[in-house]
Amino acid sequence: MRHDYSTEQFQAFREEARESFWGQVRWRTQHALQQLLEADSEQQMAEYLGLARYERSEEPEDRVDSRNGCYERDYVTPLGSIRLRVRRTRKRSFLPRGLQTLQRRAPEVAELIRQAFLRGIWTKRWKNSITLRCRMTGSIYCWTVSG
């Protein structure tokens, strides 16, 4: 019995190339989303202060507030978990538009967790079902929603 290894090797190469391509697309999309949200946070702070980054006001007494760096916050999206740098001043912080104060995950991910809870999936079965969903759809990363 003789096997045609070239066809099997080609199929394995093709599958690996497909996974690599979609992994790159997912990473680039995730990175673009992160940059967009961080730029929005920076823009909100600049509008609030009336000053761009590295710009100084002519009258220090007229200052509304002063910059105070940023803090990092994890946010789970259908593309995976991203770490955002949220800008802040001495008096307030500037979450990107579209994110609520205590929101840690996208509505789609929250709905998936809610459905699993309502169906009574145990923790072990929960991880297995999330892993299965990740493999089937590739919509979320497994380690971002483990319970």
Z-matrix of the N, CA and C atoms (Angstrom, degrees):
N
C 1 1.436
C 2 1.532 1 108.29
N 3 1.290 2 116.21 1 122.94
C 4 1.455 3 121.21 2 -176.55
C 5 1.533 4 109.69 3 -111.58
N 6 1.357 5 116.67 4 134.92
C 7 1.465 6 122.35 5 179.01
C 8 1.520 7 109.63 6 -100.64
N 9 1.291 8 115.17 7 143.88
C 10 1.456 9 120.02 8 175.34
C 11 1.524 10 107.77 9 -91.70
N 12 1.333 11 116.20 10 87.41
C 13 1.450 12 121.30 11 -175.86
C 14 1.518 13 112.37 12 -67.82
N 15 1.297 14 117.86 13 -28.13
C 16 1.461 15 118.83 14 -178.57
C 17 1.524 16 110.84 15 -64.04
N 18 1.314 17 118.25 16 -38.24
C 19 1.463 18 121.03 17 178.16
C 20 1.524 19 110.26 18 -69.24
N 21 1.342 20 117.60 19 -42.11
C 22 1.460 21 121.03 20 178.39
C 23 1.527 22 110.80 21 -65.10
N 24 1.321 23 116.54 22 -41.18
C 25 1.460 24 120.34 23 178.31
C 26 1.526 25 110.61 24 -65.18
N 27 1.331 26 115.71 25 -40.84
C 28 1.460 27 119.13 26 178.47
C 29 1.520 28 110.95 27 -63.60
N 30 1.329 29 117.29 28 -41.65
C 31 1.468 30 120.90 29 178.61
C 32 1.535 31 110.69 30 -63.06
N 33 1.344 32 116.78 31 -41.38
C 34 1.462 33 120.56 32 178.20
C 35 1.531 34 110.45 33 -65.04
N 36 1.340 35 116.80 34 -42.30
C 37 1.455 36 121.00 35 178.15
C 38 1.525 37 110.87 36 -62.89
N 39 1.313 38 116.24 37 -42.48
C 40 1.461 39 121.68 38 -179.40
C 41 1.527 40 110.84 39 -62.99
N 42 1.325 41 116.82 40 -44.71
C 43 1.462 42 121.07 41 178.90
C 44 1.529 43 111.02 42 -63.95
N 45 1.324 44 116.60 43 -41.89
C 46 1.463 45 121.13 44 179.00
C 47 1.529 46 110.83 45 -64.46
N 48 1.335 47 117.02 46 -41.19
C 49 1.463 48 120.95 47 178.31
C 50 1.522 49 110.93 48 -64.51
N 51 1.327 50 117.55 49 -39.55
C 52 1.463 51 121.79 50 178.71
C 53 1.527 52 110.67 51 -63.88
N 54 1.321 53 117.41 52 -46.43
C 55 1.461 54 121.13 53 178.79
C 56 1.520 55 111.27 54 -62.52
N 57 1.323 56 116.32 55 -41.09
C 58 1.453 57 120.77 56 179.29
C 59 1.527 58 110.97 57 -63.98
N 60 1.327 59 116.76 58 -43.83
C 61 1.457 60 121.33 59 -179.99
C 62 1.524 61 111.35 60 -61.10
N 63 1.336 62 117.00 61 -50.70
C 64 1.460 63 119.93 62 -178.03
C 65 1.523 64 111.48 63 -69.03
N 66 1.325 65 117.34 64 -28.87
C 67 1.461 66 120.01 65 174.32
C 68 1.522 67 110.97 66 -65.13
N 69 1.337 68 116.70 67 -41.36
C 70 1.461 69 120.99 68 177.14
C 71 1.528 70 111.16 69 -65.45
N 72 1.319 71 116.56 70 -42.59
C 73 1.469 72 120.10 71 178.74
C 74 1.521 73 109.81 72 -61.49
N 75 1.330 74 116.81 73 -45.38
C 76 1.464 75 120.68 74 179.57
C 77 1.529 76 110.42 75 -61.93
N 78 1.337 77 117.98 76 -44.90
C 79 1.465 78 121.22 77 -178.78
C 80 1.527 79 110.65 78 -63.10
N 81 1.329 80 117.43 79 -45.33
C 82 1.469 81 120.36 80 -179.16
C 83 1.530 82 111.31 81 -65.25
N 84 1.311 83 117.47 82 -39.41
C 85 1.458 84 121.13 83 178.10
C 86 1.525 85 110.11 84 -65.78
N 87 1.303 86 116.40 85 -42.76
C 88 1.463 87 121.68 86 178.40
C 89 1.532 88 110.24 87 -61.96
N 90 1.326 89 117.01 88 -43.58
C 91 1.459 90 121.88 89 179.67
C 92 1.537 91 110.89 90 -65.40
N 93 1.331 92 117.08 91 -40.90
C 94 1.466 93 121.01 92 178.53
C 95 1.533 94 110.56 93 -64.12
N 96 1.331 95 117.37 94 -41.06
C 97 1.461 96 121.44 95 177.10
C 98 1.525 97 110.76 96 -61.91
N 99 1.319 98 116.59 97 -43.13
C 100 1.459 99 121.31 98 179.18
C 101 1.535 100 110.30 99 -61.26
N 102 1.324 101 117.51 100 -46.82
C 103 1.462 102 120.91 101 179.61
C 104 1.529 103 111.36 102 -63.10
N 105 1.324 104 117.31 103 -39.82
C 106 1.459 105 121.71 104 179.44
C 107 1.527 106 111.19 105 -62.38
N 108 1.322 107 116.98 106 -46.56
C 109 1.463 108 120.84 107 -179.01
C 110 1.532 109 111.53 108 -66.97
N 111 1.331 110 117.43 109 -39.48
C 112 1.460 111 120.26 110 178.82
C 113 1.528 112 111.11 111 -68.36
N 114 1.332 113 117.61 112 -37.64
C 115 1.461 114 120.69 113 176.97
C 116 1.523 115 110.90 114 -64.95
N 117 1.323 116 117.24 115 -36.88
C 118 1.458 117 121.04 116 177.45
C 119 1.527 118 110.46 117 -64.12
N 120 1.317 119 117.50 118 -41.58
C 121 1.457 120 121.83 119 178.01
C 122 1.531 121 110.26 120 -62.27
N 123 1.319 122 116.68 121 -43.66
C 124 1.469 123 121.78 122 178.64
C 125 1.532 124 111.11 123 -63.51
N 126 1.326 125 116.61 124 -42.17
C 127 1.462 126 120.84 125 -179.47
C 128 1.534 127 111.26 126 -65.36
N 129 1.313 128 117.22 127 -42.00
C 130 1.467 129 120.59 128 178.01
C 131 1.522 130 110.86 129 -59.90
N 132 1.337 131 116.61 130 -41.61
C 133 1.451 132 120.00 131 -179.64
C 134 1.523 133 110.83 132 -68.16
N 135 1.338 134 117.64 133 -39.98
C 136 1.464 135 120.57 134 178.69
C 137 1.525 136 111.08 135 -63.37
N 138 1.336 137 117.17 136 -39.53
C 139 1.464 138 120.99 137 177.53
C 140 1.526 139 110.74 138 -65.84
N 141 1.312 140 117.11 139 -40.08
C 142 1.462 141 121.59 140 179.89
C 143 1.531 142 110.90 141 -64.55
N 144 1.326 143 116.74 142 -45.50
C 145 1.460 144 121.08 143 -178.15
C 146 1.529 145 112.68 144 -78.55
N 147 1.333 146 115.83 145 -25.64
C 148 1.460 147 119.17 146 -174.87
C 149 1.518 148 112.30 147 78.17
N 150 1.307 149 116.91 148 13.69
C 151 1.463 150 122.63 149 -178.84
C 152 1.517 151 109.70 150 -134.79
N 153 1.328 152 116.12 151 140.18
C 154 1.456 153 120.57 152 174.00
C 155 1.523 154 108.93 153 -79.02
N 156 1.306 155 115.96 154 172.48
C 157 1.459 156 120.25 155 179.06
C 158 1.531 157 109.84 156 -62.88
N 159 1.320 158 117.64 157 139.11
C 160 1.467 159 126.24 158 -178.63
C 161 1.523 160 113.14 159 64.60
N 162 1.317 161 118.33 160 14.55
C 163 1.456 162 122.26 161 177.32
C 164 1.528 163 108.12 162 -100.63
N 165 1.318 164 116.05 163 142.70
C 166 1.463 165 120.38 164 -179.33
C 167 1.531 166 109.85 165 -113.90
N 168 1.326 167 115.53 166 149.16
C 169 1.461 168 119.16 167 176.17
C 170 1.523 169 108.51 168 -83.21
N 171 1.313 170 114.80 169 149.63
C 172 1.472 171 119.00 170 -178.56
C 173 1.516 172 111.41 171 -73.75
N 174 1.304 173 116.65 172 -35.61
C 175 1.463 174 121.37 173 178.62
C 176 1.528 175 109.22 174 -111.46
N 177 1.318 176 118.70 175 106.73
C 178 1.476 177 120.17 176 -179.11
C 179 1.530 178 113.87 177 -60.14
N 180 1.331 179 117.36 178 -26.35
C 181 1.469 180 120.10 179 -179.90
C 182 1.531 181 111.50 180 -70.59
N 183 1.335 182 117.24 181 -24.77
C 184 1.458 183 121.32 182 -177.77
C 185 1.527 184 113.44 183 -82.65
N 186 1.291 185 117.13 184 -1.51
C 187 1.461 186 121.30 185 -178.66
C 188 1.511 187 111.89 186 -64.30
N 189 1.317 188 115.64 187 133.78
C 190 1.457 189 121.17 188 177.03
C 191 1.524 190 109.89 189 -76.83
N 192 1.307 191 115.62 190 -42.78
C 193 1.463 192 122.66 191 -174.73
C 194 1.520 193 107.40 192 -164.40
N 195 1.315 194 118.41 193 177.44
C 196 1.465 195 120.66 194 176.55
C 197 1.524 196 109.99 195 -132.12
N 198 1.309 197 115.44 196 153.11
C 199 1.461 198 121.59 197 -178.52
C 200 1.520 199 110.51 198 -64.21
N 201 1.324 200 115.05 199 149.64
C 202 1.464 201 119.81 200 179.52
C 203 1.528 202 109.95 201 -141.73
N 204 1.330 203 117.45 202 38.64
C 205 1.455 204 121.65 203 175.37
C 206 1.509 205 113.84 204 75.57
N 207 1.332 206 115.41 205 -140.35
C 208 1.455 207 120.66 206 -178.21
C 209 1.523 208 109.17 207 -154.29
N 210 1.305 209 115.57 208 168.74
C 211 1.457 210 120.83 209 171.97
C 212 1.514 211 107.79 210 -130.96
N 213 1.321 212 116.48 211 155.02
C 214 1.458 213 120.84 212 -177.90
C 215 1.523 214 110.08 213 -96.69
N 216 1.331 215 113.49 214 145.55
C 217 1.455 216 120.24 215 -179.08
C 218 1.517 217 108.85 216 -143.79
N 219 1.328 218 117.05 217 131.70
C 220 1.462 219 121.42 218 177.18
C 221 1.520 220 109.13 219 -84.81
N 222 1.323 221 115.28 220 140.74
C 223 1.459 222 121.28 221 179.47
C 224 1.521 223 107.78 222 -139.22
N 225 1.329 224 117.17 223 125.74
C 226 1.459 225 122.23 224 -177.87
C 227 1.527 226 108.94 225 -92.75
N 228 1.323 227 116.09 226 123.55
C 229 1.461 228 122.74 227 178.34
C 230 1.522 229 108.38 228 -117.71
N 231 1.320 230 118.57 229 171.13
C 232 1.467 231 119.50 230 174.11
C 233 1.526 232 112.79 231 -62.26
N 234 1.331 233 117.78 232 -17.11
C 235 1.463 234 121.58 233 177.61
C 236 1.519 235 112.46 234 -87.85
N 237 1.313 236 117.71 235 -9.20
C 238 1.456 237 121.89 236 -177.71
C 239 1.522 238 109.59 237 126.31
N 240 1.303 239 115.94 238 -175.12
C 241 1.457 240 121.23 239 -178.10
C 242 1.522 241 109.97 240 -86.72
N 243 1.330 242 116.10 241 133.63
C 244 1.462 243 120.22 242 175.37
C 245 1.521 244 108.39 243 -122.58
N 246 1.303 245 115.95 244 150.54
C 247 1.458 246 121.60 245 178.50
C 248 1.524 247 107.57 246 -107.54
N 249 1.331 248 115.32 247 115.99
C 250 1.461 249 121.60 248 -177.95
C 251 1.518 250 110.84 249 -98.76
N 252 1.316 251 115.65 250 144.37
C 253 1.459 252 120.95 251 170.85
C 254 1.530 253 106.98 252 -100.54
N 255 1.320 254 115.61 253 110.53
C 256 1.458 255 121.94 254 -178.14
C 257 1.523 256 107.92 255 -95.11
N 258 1.326 257 116.76 256 123.09
C 259 1.468 258 122.54 257 -179.08
C 260 1.520 259 110.11 258 -72.30
N 261 1.334 260 115.57 259 151.59
C 262 1.456 261 119.60 260 177.68
C 263 1.529 262 110.11 261 -147.95
N 264 1.327 263 114.22 262 158.86
C 265 1.460 264 121.98 263 172.52
C 266 1.524 265 106.69 264 -115.95
N 267 1.312 266 116.26 265 -173.73
C 268 1.468 267 119.13 266 179.87
C 269 1.523 268 112.17 267 -65.92
N 270 1.343 269 116.88 268 -29.30
C 271 1.464 270 120.06 269 -174.38
C 272 1.521 271 114.69 270 -103.07
N 273 1.327 272 119.42 271 -22.65
C 274 1.467 273 120.17 272 -176.92
C 275 1.515 274 111.66 273 -157.81
N 276 1.343 275 115.38 274 167.55
C 277 1.470 276 120.85 275 176.39
C 278 1.528 277 108.49 276 -115.38
N 279 1.338 278 116.23 277 164.91
C 280 1.456 279 121.31 278 -173.46
C 281 1.520 280 110.19 279 -126.94
N 282 1.337 281 115.33 280 89.82
C 283 1.461 282 119.99 281 175.31
C 284 1.520 283 108.91 282 -69.69
N 285 1.325 284 117.68 283 144.16
C 286 1.467 285 119.36 284 175.55
C 287 1.523 286 110.44 285 -59.37
N 288 1.320 287 115.99 286 148.25
C 289 1.464 288 120.31 287 179.11
C 290 1.524 289 109.64 288 -59.67
N 291 1.303 290 115.66 289 140.82
C 292 1.459 291 119.99 290 179.53
C 293 1.515 292 113.30 291 98.53
N 294 1.330 293 118.46 292 -15.42
C 295 1.467 294 121.45 293 177.04
C 296 1.523 295 108.54 294 -103.51
N 297 1.325 296 116.61 295 133.23
C 298 1.446 297 120.18 296 175.80
C 299 1.526 298 109.49 297 -85.53
N 300 1.304 299 115.96 298 168.47
C 301 1.458 300 121.54 299 -173.39
C 302 1.527 301 113.53 300 -56.78
N 303 1.309 302 118.59 301 -49.63
C 304 1.460 303 120.66 302 -176.00
C 305 1.523 304 113.28 303 -104.34
N 306 1.299 305 118.39 304 10.99
C 307 1.465 306 122.12 305 -177.52
C 308 1.529 307 110.10 306 -74.22
N 309 1.323 308 116.99 307 127.04
C 310 1.460 309 121.99 308 -178.80
C 311 1.520 310 112.91 309 -115.32
N 312 1.329 311 116.93 310 -9.32
C 313 1.465 312 119.02 311 -178.67
C 314 1.516 313 109.98 312 -146.30
N 315 1.321 314 114.82 313 157.30
C 316 1.458 315 121.18 314 179.53
C 317 1.527 316 109.81 315 -67.01
N 318 1.324 317 118.00 316 153.67
C 319 1.471 318 120.56 317 -179.00
C 320 1.530 319 113.49 318 -57.75
N 321 1.348 320 117.75 319 -33.63
C 322 1.469 321 120.28 320 179.83
C 323 1.525 322 111.00 321 -65.18
N 324 1.321 323 116.36 322 -40.82
C 325 1.463 324 120.55 323 179.68
C 326 1.526 325 109.81 324 -69.27
N 327 1.318 326 117.28 325 -40.65
C 328 1.466 327 120.74 326 178.10
C 329 1.531 328 110.86 327 -61.97
N 330 1.322 329 116.86 328 -38.86
C 331 1.470 330 120.76 329 178.58
C 332 1.529 331 110.74 330 -65.60
N 333 1.320 332 118.04 331 -39.63
C 334 1.461 333 121.85 332 177.38
C 335 1.529 334 110.73 333 -61.10
N 336 1.316 335 116.87 334 -43.83
C 337 1.467 336 121.20 335 178.21
C 338 1.528 337 110.29 336 -65.23
N 339 1.318 338 117.25 337 -42.66
C 340 1.465 339 121.58 338 179.34
C 341 1.530 340 111.37 339 -60.71
N 342 1.332 341 116.52 340 -44.35
C 343 1.459 342 120.28 341 179.65
C 344 1.524 343 111.34 342 -63.82
N 345 1.319 344 116.89 343 -39.75
C 346 1.465 345 120.15 344 178.41
C 347 1.524 346 110.54 345 -64.53
N 348 1.320 347 117.05 346 -40.83
C 349 1.459 348 120.78 347 179.05
C 350 1.527 349 110.77 348 -64.33
N 351 1.330 350 116.73 349 -44.70
C 352 1.466 351 120.02 350 -178.21
C 353 1.522 352 112.25 351 -65.69
N 354 1.317 353 116.48 352 -28.70
C 355 1.464 354 120.12 353 177.34
C 356 1.520 355 112.05 354 -82.31
N 357 1.324 356 117.29 355 -7.09
C 358 1.454 357 121.27 356 176.80
C 359 1.512 358 113.88 357 75.12
N 360 1.302 359 117.34 358 33.96
C 361 1.467 360 120.35 359 179.36
C 362 1.525 361 108.49 360 -74.10
N 363 1.329 362 117.04 361 127.31
C 364 1.452 363 121.81 362 177.66
C 365 1.513 364 109.72 363 -71.79
N 366 1.321 365 116.20 364 168.58
C 367 1.459 366 120.55 365 -175.90
C 368 1.522 367 112.21 366 -59.39
N 369 1.343 368 117.68 367 -45.48
C 370 1.466 369 119.56 368 179.61
C 371 1.518 370 110.59 369 -64.36
N 372 1.319 371 116.18 370 -45.96
C 373 1.462 372 119.47 371 178.93
C 374 1.520 373 110.43 372 -66.95
N 375 1.347 374 116.70 373 -31.76
C 376 1.463 375 121.65 374 178.45
C 377 1.527 376 109.85 375 -61.58
N 378 1.325 377 116.34 376 -48.61
C 379 1.466 378 119.48 377 179.08
C 380 1.521 379 110.98 378 -62.76
N 381 1.320 380 116.89 379 -40.48
C 382 1.460 381 119.76 380 178.72
C 383 1.518 382 111.46 381 -64.60
N 384 1.343 383 117.50 382 -41.63
C 385 1.462 384 119.40 383 -179.21
C 386 1.520 385 111.12 384 -69.17
N 387 1.333 386 117.37 385 -36.58
C 388 1.468 387 119.96 386 176.90
C 389 1.516 388 109.87 387 -66.48
N 390 1.342 389 116.75 388 -42.46
C 391 1.453 390 120.45 389 178.50
C 392 1.518 391 110.58 390 -61.63
N 393 1.329 392 116.84 391 -43.04
C 394 1.452 393 120.95 392 178.01
C 395 1.525 394 110.46 393 -62.09
N 396 1.330 395 117.32 394 -45.00
C 397 1.466 396 120.61 395 178.72
C 398 1.525 397 110.84 396 -61.72
N 399 1.319 398 117.33 397 -39.49
C 400 1.462 399 120.40 398 179.10
C 401 1.523 400 110.83 399 -62.69
N 402 1.298 401 116.01 400 -42.29
C 403 1.464 402 119.29 401 -178.87
C 404 1.517 403 111.73 402 -70.00
N 405 1.337 404 116.15 403 -36.69
C 406 1.465 405 119.42 404 -177.11
C 407 1.530 406 111.86 405 -74.54
N 408 1.336 407 117.25 406 -46.74
C 409 1.461 408 119.64 407 -173.56
C 410 1.508 409 113.33 408 -107.04
N 411 1.327 410 117.12 409 -25.93
C 412 1.456 411 120.11 410 -176.77
C 413 1.524 412 112.24 411 67.68
N 414 1.354 413 116.94 412 22.32
C 415 1.458 414 119.05 413 -172.82
C 416 1.524 415 113.42 414 -82.27
N 417 1.342 416 118.28 415 -29.89
C 418 1.458 417 119.46 416 178.47
C 419 1.522 418 108.59 417 -140.28
N 420 1.303 419 116.40 418 157.81
C 421 1.454 420 120.67 419 177.19
C 422 1.519 421 109.42 420 -85.72
N 423 1.308 422 116.49 421 141.40
C 424 1.462 423 121.68 422 -173.29
C 425 1.527 424 112.72 423 -65.79
N 426 1.304 425 118.39 424 -38.42
C 427 1.442 426 119.40 425 -172.63
C 428 1.528 427 113.26 426 -75.76
N 429 1.319 428 118.27 427 -8.16
C 430 1.463 429 119.57 428 -178.64
C 431 1.514 430 112.60 429 -85.42
N 432 1.328 431 119.12 430 -14.30
C 433 1.453 432 120.41 431 -173.97
C 434 1.527 433 110.91 432 -126.68
N 435 1.325 434 119.26 433 13.32
C 436 1.451 435 120.13 434 -177.47
C 437 1.508 436 109.55 435 -65.94
N 438 1.325 437 116.77 436 146.53
C 439 1.466 438 120.11 437 -172.93
C 440 1.454 439 114.96 438 -111.80
